Structures are given as structure tokens and as C-alpha cells.
Amino acid sequence: MNKPVIAGAAAVVLLGLGGWWYFGREPAVEPEPAPAVAPPAAEAPAVKNPVPAAADSTLPSLDASDQPLADALANLIGPQAALQFLIPKDLIRHIVVTLDNLPRKKLAAQLRPLAPTPGELAVTVTGETYALSPANAARYTPFMKVVQATDTQAVAAVYLRFYPLFQQAYEGLGYPSQYFNDRLVEVIDHLLVTPDLNGPIELARPSVMYVYTDPALESLSAGQKTLLRMGPQNAAIIKAKLLELKTAVAAKKP
């Protein structure tokens, strides 16, 4: 387990999407290149969670979207929090790639949309035994305050307004026939099944980095490991916010 870092989503969609939590610094992983030939439209899977189609003449281009989105997020979380947490460069693209990588083993640290978390991973040492310290959760306090104070419906509204640009960025990542909102719902569901652990989490340090001694925990995705590192109370808050976001953007059951 590496030094934690914010990334991936309650400002917008990474403060709501991809985000709402701090991620560990993982070895850089570049997004997969787009396929040389896009599959025929007839082979595209059915959209499961369509978002309302709305023409917005004020919507900027993807390349010009950083400032408008940063402004929208600053209105949600406050200008000081936006300045503290956001990295407003290629924001939508970085949100999309980070979200897409959450169920995978590694995150692309250089593509994070949020600033690094200060401090080191807190670990307790008893003889030759390591464990994740409960004190580690306190490192997330400033960000968790923002998360708790952010209106999920307002986050969803920003997301839906900018949705065409998120879709464009997702297609440019190498998914020309895939639907980004379906991926968002899929990733939320993946994070919601992260194990709830209240006892000590034992670690090992075979090299510079810590790893979980329990193979089942070590095999979890980057996003799920992040929730474990945050501590059970913070993880419960994040899960509740994610469920609210899913309710706002997923297709309603008849």
C-alpha cells in the first residue's frame, strides 16, 4: 500500500463521480489506447442508464471545459476547498480515466484530478507485526468535511449538465461504443461491495510498500483498497454518498 493521495470522486463527479476519496500513489498506468477500428454500431451494448438528453448552447468544448467545470465545483464546495483539492487541468479527462481505473489494480497517479493528501500512511508496529492504524482515518478529515457538506443532487446536476463532455472523454479513452453513465453506475456498485472491516487490518512490508497480509484483501481493486485505508467510518460515509449519487443518475426501476 502506498502513500495516500486524493483522486479519483465530492465536488463534481470525482467529488461525486470518481471521487469523494483519497487514493494511494500507485505506479503510473497509462489508459489503454483506443482500438484501431471501432466496432460496428449494431454490436454496441444497449444503454442501461441513459441520462436525459439536453441541448445546452453554453456548454464549452471538452478542451475548454476546465474553467467552467472548476467554477461549477467551486460553487458547490466553496472556492477555498476547490483551490485546496482540485487540479483543474484536463479535469474531465482525468475524472473519467480515474473512475474507469477504480475497479482495476492500479491507478494512474499522474492523471489524478485532485491534489495529494498530506502526511504518511499511519501504521502500528507490534514486534514484527504491522497493522493499519486507526489514526490513519484522521488524515482524511478535511476532505470528508467537504464530502459531508456537499449536496449530492447538486453534484448530479453538474454531472448531467456536463455529461456530453464526459461521454466524449470516455469514448476518447478507447470506448467508442460504450456509455459512460453505465460505467459510472457499474463502478459505484463495485465500490459498494467493499468489505466492511472494523477490526485491525494486518499489513506486511516485503519491500518499500505495505501490502495486506490477507490475500482476499490484497486482491481487492485500487478503489476498494482505498476505502479500507480510509477507515470504517469514513468508508461508510463515502458509500452512503455513492448510493445517493447512484440513485440520482441510474435508470429508475418501473
Residue pairs with C-beta under 8 A, 6 or more apart in sequence:
1 24
1 121
1 203
1 209
1 210
1 211
1 212
1 225
1 229
2 24
2 25
2 26
2 121
2 209
2 210
3 24
3 25
3 116
3 120
3 121
4 22
4 23
4 24
4 25
4 117
4 119
4 121
4 139
4 226
4 229
5 22
5 23
5 24
5 25
5 109
5 112
5 114
5 116
5 117
6 19
6 21
6 22
6 23
6 85
6 112
6 114
6 115
6 116
6 117
6 143
7 14
7 18
7 19
7 21
7 22
7 23
7 98
7 107
7 109
7 112
7 113
7 114
8 14
8 18
8 19
8 21
8 23
8 95
8 98
8 99
8 101
8 102
8 107
8 112
8 113
8 114
8 223
9 15
9 16
9 17
9 18
9 19
9 20
9 21
9 95
9 98
9 99
9 113
10 16
10 19
10 20
10 76
10 77
10 146
10 147
10 150
10 152
10 155
10 241
11 19
11 73
11 76
11 77
11 81
11 82
11 85
11 86
11 146
11 150
11 155
12 19
12 69
12 72
12 73
12 76
12 95
12 155
12 158
12 159
12 162
13 19
13 95
13 99
13 155
13 158
13 159
13 162
13 166
13 184
14 20
14 94
14 95
14 98
14 99
14 113
14 114
15 73
15 76
15 77
15 85
15 114
15 146
15 147
15 150
15 155
16 150
16 152
16 155
16 156
16 158
16 159
16 241
16 245
17 95
17 99
17 159
17 184
17 245
18 95
18 96
18 98
18 99
18 102
18 113
18 187
19 95
19 98
19 99
19 113
19 114
20 147
20 238
20 241
20 242
21 140
21 143
21 226
21 227
21 230
21 234
21 238
22 114
22 117
22 139
22 140
22 143
22 226
22 229
22 230
23 98
23 107
23 109
23 112
23 222
23 223
23 226
24 107
24 121
24 222
24 225
24 226
24 229
25 109
25 116
26 106
26 107
26 108
26 109
26 222
27 106
27 109
28 108
28 109
28 110
29 101
29 104
29 106
29 107
29 108
30 108
31 97
31 100
31 101
31 108
31 111
31 173
31 174
32 173
32 174
33 174
34 172
34 173
34 174
34 176
35 174
35 176
38 176
38 177
39 176
39 177
41 177
43 177
44 177
44 178
45 177
45 178
45 179
47 179
47 181
47 182
48 179
48 182
48 185
48 251
49 179
49 181
49 182
49 184
49 185
49 249
49 250
49 251
50 179
50 181
50 251
51 160
51 163
51 181
51 249
52 160
54 160
54 161
56 161
56 164
59 161
59 162
59 164
59 165
60 68
60 165
61 165
62 92
62 93
62 165
62 168
62 169
65 91
65 92
65 162
65 165
66 88
66 89
66 90
66 91
66 92
67 88
69 88
69 91
69 92
69 158
69 162
70 82
70 86
70 88
70 91
72 158
72 161
72 162
73 82
73 86
73 158
74 81
74 82
74 83
76 150
76 151
76 154
76 155
76 158
77 85
77 146
77 149
77 150
81 146
84 115
84 142
85 114
85 115
85 143
85 146
86 113
86 114
86 115
87 94
87 112
87 113
87 114
87 115
90 111
91 113
92 162
92 165
92 166
92 169
93 111
93 169
93 172
93 173
94 111
94 112
94 113
95 113
95 166
95 169
96 166
96 169
96 170
96 173
96 180
97 108
97 111
97 173
98 107
98 108
98 111
98 112
98 113
99 183
99 184
99 187
100 170
100 173
100 183
100 187
101 107
101 108
101 222
102 187
102 190
102 191
102 221
102 222
102 223
103 186
103 187
103 190
103 221
103 222
103 223
104 221
104 222
105 221
105 222
106 222
107 222
117 139
117 140
117 143
118 139
119 139
121 132
121 136
121 210
121 229
122 132
122 133
122 135
122 136
122 138
122 139
123 130
123 131
123 132
123 133
123 136
123 203
123 210
124 130
124 131
124 132
124 133
124 200
129 202
130 202
130 203
130 204
130 205
130 210
131 200
131 201
131 202
131 203
132 200
132 201
132 203
132 228
132 229
134 231
136 229
136 230
136 231
137 230
137 231
137 233
137 234
140 230
140 231
140 234
144 234
144 237
147 237
147 238
147 241
148 237
150 241
152 241
152 244
152 245
152 248
153 244
153 248
155 245
155 248
156 245
156 248
156 249
159 166
159 249
160 249
163 180
163 181
166 180
167 179
167 180
167 181
169 180
170 178
170 180
170 183
171 178
175 183
181 249
184 249
185 246
185 249
185 250
187 223
188 242
188 243
188 245
188 246
189 246
190 221
190 223
190 224
191 223
191 224
191 227
191 238
191 239
191 242
192 239
192 242
192 243
192 246
194 220
194 223
194 224
194 227
194 228
194 235
194 239
195 217
195 220
195 224
195 228
196 232
196 235
196 236
197 228
197 232
198 232
201 212
201 214
201 217
201 228
202 212
202 213
202 214
203 210
203 211
203 212
203 213
204 210
204 211
204 212
204 213
205 211
211 218
212 218
212 220
212 225
212 228
217 225
217 228
220 228
227 235
227 238
227 239
228 235
230 238
